[in-house]
Amino acid sequence: MAIATLLPATTAFIQRAPRMLIGAEWVEAADGQTMPLRNPATGEQLCVVPRATVDDVDRAVLAARQAFDDSPWSRTRPRERQNLLWKLADLMQRDAELLAQLECLNNGKSAAVAQVMDVQLAIDFLRYMAGWATKIEGSSVEVSVPLMPDQQFHSFIRREAVGVVGAIVAWNFPLLLACWKLGPALATGCTVVLKPADETPLTALKLAELVQEAGYPDGVFNVVTGTGITAGAALTHNPRVDKLTFTGSTAVGKETGKIAMDSMTRVTLELGGKSPTIVMADADPGSAAAGAASAIFFNQGQVCCAGSRLYVQRKHFDNVVADIAGIANAMKLGSGLDTSVDMGPLISARQQERVWRYIEMGRESGATIACGGEQFGPGYFVKPTVIVDVDQQHSLVQEEIFGPVLVAIPFDDEADALRMANDSPYGLGASIWSNDLAAVHRMIPRIKSGSVWVNCHSALDPALPFGGYKMSGVGREMGYAAIEHYTELKSVLIKL
């Protein structure tokens, strides 16, 4: 066992009971209430954080509103916004190990993986978005104005910051998801109130410290911790919020979207997934099996675009399933601080129970557990599981489990694979494993998902928009598409 030593700064951050940032102040909840955070690897309490009230959220939104309307931030030039984002990214790079350890303790994931994946991707994304701050542009238009044929006009289109952004993020990638929302908001000149997931607020609170250190004006970035039912709902309903951006479950996202529409608040939603992994007959079975295993077991399967449905052309089905089972059986489970561990715990006892219910549902329906199918503690562990002999319409195939559970089904031909891949309420991601480029290019436009990966899965880049079809959401994160979602268009017509 190779347990990483916690940095003194990590221990100190946890021991001082982090508070919320509202405007310039680090505060407790208005009523003094707190909520405990637990280490998923042990079930033990890490610390407590404020349980925000509706009044706390209102104060945070008001601080963001004032910063957008009245503070020096409202007059900040593109170059300054760019440089501040670069400064924030540099501070995150300096504190990358600390951020990774906080993510590990609070979320359960590997600290080593979090540092090279979650934290580094967040840094890279902020640097990418910094470049857009100086490239937001409008256009001039030659207009006709038929009702005024004898007049001359000058006309142009401006792209302006949308305003106050209410951001709500999920617990599976707490820091990365926060930066996906913070980056375009700050690049365009918006202000933000962030509500991290109930279970995982620590890196958001550390990020707020770094935002202050970078030199952002008070109120530009605010963080309120608390429950979704109170703090999240208050942020969603607040009339001073100009845009809501939500990453989380489809059920909560749908409610968020309905509330936003009532007030015509701009909204983007990145929701659930049940992504197919398609292995064609010409693919190398060993490579496809390794890729499919990574697609589902990375981050304990707690990935919105995890490859949780595996479709293998019948020729290779038994071999691919056997190879994945072999990979799963060899995986070592344990604390994310142990560098020899392959998989950490699930986020909570509630999530462990949810995943376990699906596995039991499979057993009860006569499905075959090819490997795994066990849970244990202390901590919230479920062994990587592969299930076969499952009907396409079974809940295991149609519903998001959000854990290390893979359902595998054989198919006969390309049309069969496409039919089953698209037979889902979700459409976030999909992967095709094949070296037949003609077949791949036939399939890509017919797969109903926001991302299609070929011979890889869940490969992300800041320049590529990420989001879903169908019940997987509305709008896109990353790429220039994110800039569009954080700005409004204004048409201007001047009669000369």
C-alpha positions as CSV (number, residue, x, y, z in Angstrom):
1,M,0.0,0.0,0.0
2,A,1.4,3.4,-1.0
3,I,-0.6,6.1,0.8
4,A,0.0,9.6,-0.3
5,T,0.9,12.0,2.5
6,L,-1.5,14.9,2.9
7,L,-0.1,18.3,2.5
8,P,-0.2,20.5,5.6
9,A,-2.3,22.9,3.6
10,T,-4.8,20.2,2.9
11,T,-5.2,19.3,6.5
12,A,-5.4,23.0,7.6
13,F,-8.1,23.7,5.0
14,I,-10.3,20.9,6.3
15,Q,-9.7,21.6,10.0
16,R,-10.7,25.2,9.8
17,A,-14.3,24.4,8.8
18,P,-14.5,26.3,5.4
19,R,-17.1,29.0,5.1
20,M,-19.0,30.5,2.2
21,L,-17.9,33.4,0.1
22,I,-20.5,36.1,-0.4
23,G,-19.2,39.4,-1.8
24,A,-16.0,40.2,0.1
25,E,-16.9,38.1,3.2
26,W,-16.3,34.5,4.3
27,V,-19.5,33.8,6.2
28,E,-21.5,31.1,8.1
29,A,-25.1,30.5,7.2
30,A,-27.5,33.1,8.4
31,D,-29.0,30.8,11.0
32,G,-25.7,29.1,11.9
33,Q,-26.7,25.7,10.5
34,T,-24.0,23.4,9.1
35,M,-23.9,20.1,7.3
36,P,-21.3,17.3,7.6
37,L,-19.0,16.1,4.8
38,R,-17.8,12.5,4.7
39,N,-14.8,10.8,3.3
40,P,-16.3,8.2,0.9
41,A,-13.4,5.8,1.4
42,T,-14.1,5.5,5.2
43,G,-17.5,7.0,5.8
44,E,-16.0,9.2,8.5
45,Q,-16.7,12.8,8.9
46,L,-14.2,15.2,7.3
47,C,-15.6,18.6,8.4
48,V,-18.7,20.7,8.4
49,V,-19.7,23.5,6.0
50,P,-22.5,26.1,6.2
51,R,-26.0,25.0,5.2
52,A,-27.1,28.1,3.3
53,T,-30.5,29.5,3.8
54,V,-32.7,31.3,1.2
55,D,-31.5,34.6,2.7
56,D,-27.8,33.6,2.2
57,V,-28.5,32.8,-1.5
58,D,-30.3,36.1,-1.9
59,R,-27.4,38.0,-0.4
60,A,-25.0,36.2,-2.8
61,V,-27.1,37.0,-5.8
62,L,-27.4,40.6,-4.8
63,A,-23.6,40.8,-4.4
64,A,-23.2,39.3,-7.9
65,R,-25.9,41.7,-9.2
66,Q,-24.1,44.8,-7.8
67,A,-20.7,43.6,-9.1
68,F,-22.1,43.2,-12.6
69,D,-24.0,46.5,-12.6
70,D,-21.9,48.9,-10.5
71,S,-18.4,47.6,-9.7
72,P,-15.2,48.1,-11.6
73,W,-15.8,44.6,-13.1
74,S,-18.6,46.1,-15.3
75,R,-15.9,48.2,-17.0
76,T,-13.2,45.6,-17.2
77,R,-11.7,45.4,-20.7
78,P,-11.2,42.1,-22.5
79,R,-7.4,42.1,-22.0
80,E,-7.9,42.4,-18.2
81,R,-10.4,39.6,-18.2
82,Q,-8.0,37.5,-20.1
83,N,-5.1,38.2,-17.8
84,L,-7.2,37.5,-14.7
85,L,-8.2,34.1,-16.0
86,W,-4.6,33.3,-16.7
87,K,-3.7,34.4,-13.2
88,L,-6.4,32.1,-11.8
89,A,-5.2,29.2,-13.9
90,D,-1.6,29.8,-12.7
91,L,-2.7,29.8,-9.0
92,M,-4.5,26.5,-9.6
93,Q,-1.4,25.1,-11.2
94,R,0.6,26.2,-8.1
95,D,-2.0,24.5,-5.8
96,A,-2.7,21.5,-8.1
97,E,-1.7,18.9,-5.5
98,L,-3.8,20.5,-2.8
99,L,-6.8,20.7,-5.1
100,A,-6.4,17.1,-6.0
101,Q,-6.2,16.0,-2.4
102,L,-9.3,17.9,-1.5
103,E,-11.1,16.3,-4.4
104,C,-10.0,12.9,-3.3
105,L,-11.0,13.3,0.3
106,N,-14.3,14.8,-0.5
107,N,-15.2,12.8,-3.6
108,G,-13.4,9.5,-3.2
109,K,-11.5,9.5,-6.5
110,S,-7.8,8.9,-6.9
111,A,-5.7,12.0,-5.8
112,A,-3.1,11.1,-8.4
113,V,-5.6,10.8,-11.2
114,A,-7.4,13.9,-10.1
115,Q,-4.2,15.9,-10.3
116,V,-3.4,14.9,-13.9
117,M,-7.0,14.7,-15.1
118,D,-9.6,16.8,-13.2
119,V,-7.3,19.6,-12.0
120,Q,-5.2,19.8,-15.1
121,L,-8.2,19.7,-17.4
122,A,-9.8,22.6,-15.4
123,I,-6.6,24.6,-15.7
124,D,-6.3,24.0,-19.4
125,F,-10.0,25.0,-19.9
126,L,-9.5,28.3,-18.0
127,R,-6.5,29.1,-20.2
128,Y,-8.5,28.2,-23.3
129,M,-11.4,30.5,-22.2
130,A,-8.9,33.3,-21.4
131,G,-8.1,33.4,-25.1
132,W,-11.8,34.0,-26.0
133,A,-12.0,37.1,-23.8
134,T,-10.3,39.2,-26.4
135,K,-12.1,37.6,-29.4
136,I,-15.7,38.2,-28.6
137,E,-17.0,40.2,-31.5
138,G,-20.1,41.4,-33.2
139,S,-20.7,42.4,-36.8
140,S,-21.8,45.3,-39.0
141,V,-24.8,44.8,-41.2
142,E,-25.9,46.6,-44.4
143,V,-29.6,47.1,-43.8
144,S,-32.5,48.1,-46.2
145,V,-35.3,49.2,-43.8
146,P,-38.0,49.1,-46.6
147,L,-40.3,51.5,-44.7
148,M,-37.7,54.3,-44.8
149,P,-36.3,54.0,-48.3
150,D,-34.8,57.6,-48.4
151,Q,-32.8,57.3,-45.2
152,Q,-29.2,56.2,-44.5
153,F,-28.4,53.9,-41.6
154,H,-25.4,52.4,-39.7
155,S,-26.3,49.1,-38.2
156,F,-24.3,46.6,-36.1
157,I,-24.7,43.7,-33.8
158,R,-23.2,43.6,-30.3
159,R,-22.5,40.5,-28.2
160,E,-22.8,41.4,-24.5
161,A,-22.4,39.5,-21.2
162,V,-25.7,37.9,-20.1
163,G,-25.3,39.1,-16.5
164,V,-25.6,37.2,-13.2
165,V,-25.1,33.5,-13.7
166,G,-26.4,30.9,-11.2
167,A,-24.3,27.8,-11.5
168,I,-25.2,24.5,-10.0
169,V,-22.8,21.6,-10.4
170,A,-22.8,17.8,-9.7
171,W,-20.6,15.8,-7.3
172,N,-18.7,13.6,-9.8
173,F,-16.3,16.2,-11.1
174,P,-16.8,19.1,-8.6
175,L,-13.8,21.3,-9.6
176,L,-13.8,20.6,-13.3
177,L,-17.6,21.3,-13.7
178,A,-17.3,24.5,-11.7
179,C,-14.5,25.7,-14.0
180,W,-16.6,24.7,-17.1
181,K,-19.1,27.3,-15.9
182,L,-16.8,29.9,-14.4
183,G,-14.4,30.1,-17.4
184,P,-16.9,31.4,-20.0
185,A,-18.7,33.5,-17.4
186,L,-15.6,35.4,-16.4
187,A,-14.3,35.6,-20.0
188,T,-17.5,37.3,-21.1
189,G,-17.8,39.6,-18.1
190,C,-20.6,37.9,-16.2
191,T,-20.7,37.4,-12.4
192,V,-21.4,34.1,-10.8
193,V,-23.1,32.5,-7.8
194,L,-21.9,28.9,-7.6
195,K,-23.8,26.2,-5.7
196,P,-21.7,23.1,-5.5
197,A,-23.2,19.7,-4.9
198,D,-24.3,19.0,-1.3
199,E,-21.6,16.3,-0.9
200,T,-18.6,18.0,-2.6
201,P,-18.1,21.7,-1.9
202,L,-14.5,21.7,-0.8
203,T,-12.7,22.4,-4.1
204,A,-15.3,25.1,-4.9
205,L,-14.5,26.9,-1.7
206,K,-10.8,26.6,-2.3
207,L,-11.4,27.9,-5.9
208,A,-13.1,30.9,-4.4
209,E,-10.0,31.7,-2.3
210,L,-7.9,31.5,-5.5
211,V,-10.4,33.8,-7.3
212,Q,-9.9,36.4,-4.5
213,E,-6.1,35.9,-4.6
214,A,-6.1,36.4,-8.4
215,G,-7.5,39.9,-7.9
216,Y,-11.1,39.7,-9.0
217,P,-13.4,42.4,-7.6
218,D,-15.7,41.5,-4.7
219,G,-18.9,39.9,-5.7
220,V,-17.7,38.6,-9.1
221,F,-17.6,35.0,-7.8
222,N,-19.7,33.8,-4.8
223,V,-20.0,30.3,-3.4
224,V,-23.0,29.1,-1.3
225,T,-22.9,25.7,0.2
226,G,-26.0,23.8,1.2
227,T,-28.7,21.4,0.0
228,G,-30.2,21.4,-3.4
229,I,-33.7,21.5,-1.9
230,T,-33.0,24.9,-0.2
231,A,-30.0,26.6,-1.6
232,G,-30.2,25.2,-5.1
233,A,-34.0,25.9,-5.3
234,A,-33.4,29.5,-4.0
235,L,-30.8,30.1,-6.7
236,T,-33.0,28.7,-9.4
237,H,-36.0,30.8,-8.4
238,N,-34.1,34.1,-7.8
239,P,-35.4,36.8,-10.2
240,R,-32.0,38.7,-10.2
241,V,-30.4,35.7,-11.9
242,D,-30.0,36.2,-15.7
243,K,-28.8,32.7,-16.6
244,L,-28.9,29.3,-15.0
245,T,-26.4,26.6,-15.8
246,F,-27.0,23.2,-14.3
247,T,-25.1,19.9,-14.4
248,G,-26.8,17.0,-12.6
249,S,-29.5,14.5,-12.8
250,T,-32.1,14.6,-15.6
251,A,-35.0,14.8,-13.1
252,V,-33.7,17.8,-11.3
253,G,-32.5,19.4,-14.6
254,K,-36.0,19.2,-16.1
255,E,-37.5,21.0,-13.0
256,T,-34.7,23.6,-13.3
257,G,-35.6,24.1,-17.0
258,K,-39.3,24.5,-16.2
259,I,-38.6,27.1,-13.5
260,A,-36.3,29.0,-15.8
261,M,-38.9,29.1,-18.5
262,D,-41.4,30.6,-16.1
263,S,-39.2,33.7,-15.8
264,M,-37.5,33.4,-19.2
265,T,-34.2,33.0,-17.5
266,R,-31.5,31.8,-19.9
267,V,-30.6,28.2,-19.2
268,T,-28.2,25.4,-20.2
269,L,-28.6,21.9,-18.8
270,E,-26.0,19.1,-18.9
271,L,-27.8,16.1,-17.7
272,G,-27.7,12.3,-17.6
273,G,-26.5,9.7,-20.0
274,K,-26.5,6.1,-20.9
275,S,-23.8,6.1,-23.5
276,P,-23.3,3.2,-25.9
277,T,-19.9,1.6,-26.7
278,I,-20.1,-0.2,-30.1
279,V,-17.5,-2.8,-31.0
280,M,-17.6,-3.7,-34.7
281,A,-16.3,-7.0,-36.1
282,D,-13.2,-5.5,-37.6
283,A,-12.0,-4.0,-34.3
284,D,-9.1,-5.5,-32.4
285,P,-11.0,-7.3,-29.5
286,G,-8.3,-6.8,-26.9
287,S,-8.0,-3.0,-27.6
288,A,-11.7,-2.6,-27.7
289,A,-12.1,-4.5,-24.4
290,A,-9.5,-2.3,-22.7
291,G,-11.2,0.8,-24.0
292,A,-14.7,-0.4,-23.0
293,A,-13.5,-1.2,-19.5
294,S,-12.0,2.3,-19.1
295,A,-15.2,3.8,-20.5
296,I,-17.3,2.4,-17.7
297,F,-14.9,2.0,-14.8
298,F,-13.2,5.3,-14.8
299,N,-14.2,7.5,-11.9
300,Q,-16.1,4.5,-10.5
301,G,-18.6,4.7,-13.4
302,Q,-19.7,8.1,-12.0
303,V,-19.5,9.8,-15.3
304,C,-22.4,11.3,-17.2
305,C,-21.1,10.0,-20.5
306,A,-19.7,6.6,-19.2
307,G,-19.9,3.8,-21.7
308,S,-22.5,1.9,-19.6
309,R,-24.1,0.0,-22.6
310,L,-21.7,-2.3,-24.5
311,Y,-22.8,-3.6,-27.9
312,V,-20.4,-6.1,-29.5
313,Q,-20.8,-7.7,-32.9
314,R,-21.6,-11.3,-32.2
315,K,-18.3,-12.6,-33.6
316,H,-16.3,-11.0,-30.7
317,F,-18.9,-10.8,-28.0
318,D,-17.7,-13.7,-25.7
319,N,-14.1,-12.7,-26.0
320,V,-14.6,-9.0,-25.4
321,V,-16.8,-9.7,-22.3
322,A,-14.3,-12.2,-21.0
323,D,-11.5,-9.7,-21.4
324,I,-13.4,-6.9,-19.6
325,A,-14.3,-9.3,-16.8
326,G,-10.6,-10.1,-16.5
327,I,-9.7,-6.4,-16.3
328,A,-12.5,-5.8,-13.7
329,N,-11.5,-8.8,-11.5
330,A,-7.9,-7.5,-11.5
331,M,-8.8,-4.0,-10.3
332,K,-7.7,-3.0,-6.8
333,L,-10.3,-1.0,-4.8
334,G,-9.4,1.3,-2.0
335,S,-8.7,4.8,-0.8
336,G,-7.9,7.4,-3.5
337,L,-4.9,8.3,-1.5
338,D,-3.4,4.9,-2.2
339,T,-1.5,5.3,-5.4
340,S,-1.7,1.5,-6.1
341,V,-5.5,1.6,-6.2
342,D,-7.4,1.3,-9.5
343,M,-10.8,2.3,-8.3
344,G,-12.1,4.3,-5.4
345,P,-15.4,4.3,-3.5
346,L,-18.8,5.7,-4.7
347,I,-19.7,9.1,-3.5
348,S,-22.1,8.1,-0.7
349,A,-24.0,5.4,1.1
350,R,-27.1,6.5,-0.8
351,Q,-25.3,6.1,-4.2
352,Q,-23.9,2.7,-3.1
353,E,-27.4,1.5,-2.3
354,R,-28.7,2.8,-5.6
355,V,-26.1,0.9,-7.6
356,W,-26.6,-2.2,-5.5
357,R,-30.4,-2.1,-6.2
358,Y,-29.7,-2.2,-9.9
359,I,-27.4,-5.2,-9.6
360,E,-29.9,-7.0,-7.5
361,M,-32.6,-6.2,-10.0
362,G,-30.5,-7.8,-12.7
363,R,-30.1,-11.0,-10.6
364,E,-33.8,-11.2,-9.9
365,S,-34.7,-10.9,-13.6
366,G,-32.4,-13.8,-14.6
367,A,-29.4,-11.8,-16.0
368,T,-25.9,-13.2,-15.6
369,I,-23.4,-11.4,-13.5
370,A,-20.2,-12.0,-15.5
371,C,-18.0,-10.4,-12.7
372,G,-18.3,-8.3,-9.7
373,G,-21.8,-7.8,-8.2
374,E,-20.5,-7.2,-4.7
375,Q,-20.4,-4.3,-2.3
376,F,-18.3,-3.8,0.8
377,G,-17.2,-1.3,3.4
378,P,-16.1,0.6,5.4
379,G,-16.6,3.3,2.8
380,Y,-19.0,3.0,-0.1
381,F,-17.4,0.4,-2.4
382,V,-19.0,-1.6,-5.3
383,K,-16.9,-4.0,-7.3
384,P,-16.7,-3.4,-11.0
385,T,-19.6,-5.4,-12.5
386,V,-20.4,-6.7,-15.9
387,I,-23.9,-8.1,-16.6
388,V,-25.0,-10.1,-19.7
389,D,-28.2,-11.8,-20.8
390,V,-30.1,-8.6,-20.5
391,D,-33.0,-7.5,-22.7
392,Q,-32.7,-4.2,-24.4
393,Q,-35.8,-2.9,-22.7
394,H,-34.6,-3.8,-19.2
395,S,-34.1,-1.0,-16.7
396,L,-30.4,-1.9,-16.5
397,V,-30.2,-0.9,-20.2
398,Q,-32.6,2.0,-20.2
399,E,-31.8,3.8,-17.0
400,E,-28.7,5.7,-15.8
401,I,-27.1,3.7,-12.9
402,F,-24.1,6.0,-12.4
403,G,-21.8,3.4,-11.0
404,P,-19.3,0.7,-12.2
405,V,-21.9,-1.5,-13.8
406,L,-21.7,-2.4,-17.5
407,V,-24.5,-4.2,-19.4
408,A,-23.3,-6.1,-22.6
409,I,-25.5,-7.2,-25.5
410,P,-24.4,-8.8,-28.8
411,F,-25.6,-7.4,-32.2
412,D,-25.6,-8.8,-35.7
413,D,-25.0,-6.0,-38.1
414,E,-24.5,-2.2,-38.4
415,A,-28.3,-1.5,-38.6
416,D,-28.8,-3.6,-35.4
417,A,-26.1,-1.7,-33.6
418,L,-27.5,1.7,-34.5
419,R,-31.1,0.7,-33.6
420,M,-30.0,-0.4,-30.1
421,A,-27.6,2.5,-29.6
422,N,-30.3,5.0,-30.3
423,D,-33.0,3.1,-28.3
424,S,-32.5,5.3,-25.2
425,P,-34.0,8.4,-23.7
426,Y,-30.4,9.8,-23.5
427,G,-28.0,11.1,-26.0
428,L,-24.8,12.4,-24.4
429,G,-22.0,10.4,-25.8
430,A,-21.2,7.3,-27.9
431,S,-18.1,5.5,-29.1
432,I,-17.4,3.3,-32.1
433,W,-14.5,0.8,-32.1
434,S,-13.6,0.1,-35.7
435,N,-10.9,0.6,-38.3
436,D,-13.4,0.6,-41.2
437,L,-13.6,4.4,-41.8
438,A,-16.4,4.0,-44.4
439,A,-18.6,2.2,-41.8
440,V,-17.6,4.7,-39.1
441,H,-18.6,7.7,-41.3
442,R,-21.9,6.1,-42.1
443,M,-22.6,5.6,-38.4
444,I,-21.6,8.9,-37.0
445,P,-24.4,11.0,-38.4
446,R,-27.0,8.4,-37.5
447,I,-26.0,8.2,-33.8
448,K,-28.2,10.5,-31.7
449,S,-25.7,11.9,-29.3
450,G,-23.8,15.1,-28.6
451,S,-20.3,13.5,-28.9
452,V,-19.1,10.5,-30.9
453,W,-15.7,9.1,-30.1
454,V,-13.9,6.6,-32.5
455,N,-11.5,4.1,-30.9
456,C,-11.6,6.1,-27.6
457,H,-14.3,7.2,-25.1
458,S,-14.9,10.3,-23.0
459,A,-11.9,12.1,-24.6
460,L,-12.5,15.8,-24.0
461,D,-10.8,18.9,-25.2
462,P,-11.6,22.6,-24.3
463,A,-12.2,23.4,-28.0
464,L,-14.9,20.7,-28.5
465,P,-18.5,21.5,-27.4
466,F,-19.9,19.0,-24.9
467,G,-23.6,18.4,-24.3
468,G,-26.4,16.1,-25.2
469,Y,-29.4,15.2,-27.4
470,K,-32.8,14.2,-26.0
471,M,-32.9,13.9,-22.2
472,S,-29.2,14.5,-21.9
473,G,-29.7,18.3,-21.8
474,V,-29.9,21.6,-23.6
475,G,-27.0,23.7,-24.7
476,R,-23.3,23.0,-24.7
477,E,-20.3,23.4,-22.4
478,M,-16.8,24.2,-23.7
479,G,-15.7,25.5,-27.1
480,Y,-17.0,28.8,-28.6
481,A,-20.5,27.4,-28.0
482,A,-20.0,28.2,-24.3
483,I,-19.3,31.9,-25.1
484,E,-22.5,32.0,-27.1
485,H,-24.5,30.7,-24.0
486,Y,-23.0,33.3,-21.7
487,T,-23.8,36.3,-24.0
488,E,-26.8,38.1,-25.5
489,L,-27.1,39.6,-28.9
490,K,-28.1,43.2,-29.3
491,S,-29.0,44.8,-32.6
492,V,-28.3,48.5,-33.1
493,L,-29.7,50.7,-35.9
494,I,-28.6,54.3,-36.2
495,K,-30.3,56.6,-38.6
496,L,-27.7,59.0,-40.0
